[in-house]
Amino acid sequence: MSTAVTANTALDAAASRALGEAAHDSPKVAELRARAAQLASELGVPTPSERPWKYLDIRGFALDEYRPVSGGSGAEVPAIDGAYAGVVRQVDGETVSVEIRAQGLDVVPFERNGDARTQAIIDARLGTAVAPGSNRLTALHYAFERGGLLVHATKDAEIGEPVRIVRTLTAEKQLAAPHTLIVTEANSRVSVIEEYRSADGDIVVLPAVEILPGPGSEVRYTALHRWGNGTRVFAEQRTVTGKDASVVSLSVVTGGQVVKSHIESSLVGRGSSSELLGLGVGKGNQHADFYTTQDHIAADTRSDLLFKFALRDSSRSVYYGMTRVGLEARNADANQENRNLLLSKTAKADSDPVLEILTNNIIRASHGATAGPVDEEQLYYLEARALPHAVAERLLVAGFLSQVIDRIPDPALRDEVAAELGVGLGEDI
């Protein structure tokens, strides 16, 4: 059950319509936006009675005090170094620059699209994976979406370098709703790195990521959550696979007051696979909260999940994961694992992995979860060899996180993530 709310003029249907007109919505996108605005006025926010929201109550959170993102305010746009097939830079929902450096790749901001071919993709696929009517948060996302991007790989395209998207938010008391739509045609390959940054002020972000890999294609998606201390994030990410398609998703959380993300892989294509990876470091009172779904629908599908958090101070991680094996999902192979390292007596981790198996014709369906401090014997072993306590602990934390870091095939991204996690913990790991 959801709690009903009443929207004020900052987040009403008129404001949504004005935003869409400024973005030059196509008729189909305008229709989706209008329907979402209506739903936003009718639906309530999720409540702790819903299992994925058990540890986070936002019923008293005054969403209506925020105003829709209104474009760049002259803030400095960060430079992006490295070898990338495409680069996009945004500030406060406004696309500052788009560079495409590879054949077979389209990177198109929704509001700047003048190409009939890519507009047809947006019209047909937007909102098909992440539904606008799940709750008020998803409805608000579509009603006030700004800065949406289509990343499209054409048939048989092998995009060797990743696409880098950097979204920066600076304005206080804004509600941002960025959307990333990744569509790949048959037998193509693309990697997308999406970096989120924000100032330390009070900001709310409702991101949505839809990943739609075509038959035999492969998508690698990485979300780097480098939010400021006052930012609260409620994210949706869903993949719907084609036959023999594969997706590898990595979520890295090193900032933000609250980062809550629902990540779902719907394996509807026979022989498709999903690999969900997560890394988080917490300090202060940060709250990282993940709800994942590995949904095996077709036969011969495979999924693997590994989420790891290292927590200091009074930070907290929450993980609720559902692995569902449907009646037609013969020969499914599924694994789900969540591990948490508590680096202080006041840090806390809640973990709840769940299996729902509707057929007995499977290869594997396993799950596991742990939460605990650094191993005292390992710590003693290192300290006995003249390593200071802080250094010994950092080495153990680095080893704990490396199980996920080592699964990143891109050397530059692997080094970047390792360095970011060290900064997030307040020490160089």
Secondary structure, DSSP 8 states (H G I E B T S, - for coil): --B-----GGGSHHHHHHHHHHTT--HHHHHHHHHHHHHHHH--B--TTSGGGTT---TT--GGG-EE-----S-------S--SEEEEEETTEEEEEEE-STTEEEEEGGG---HHHHHHHHHHTTSSS-TTSSHHHHHHHHT--S-EEEEE-TT-B--S-EEEEEEE--TTEEE--EEEEEE-TT-EEEEEEEEEE-SS-EEE--EEEEEE-TT-EEEEEEEEE--TTEEEEEEEEEE--TT-EEEEEEEE---SEEEEEEEEEE-STT-EEEEEEEEEE-TT-EEEEEEEEEE-SSS-EEEEEEEEEE-TT-EEEEEEEEEE-TT-TTEEEEEEEEEEE-STT-EEEEEEEEEE--S-EEEEEEEEEEEE--HHHHHHHHTTT--HHHHHHHHHHHHHHHHHTT---HHHHHHHHHHHHHHTTS--
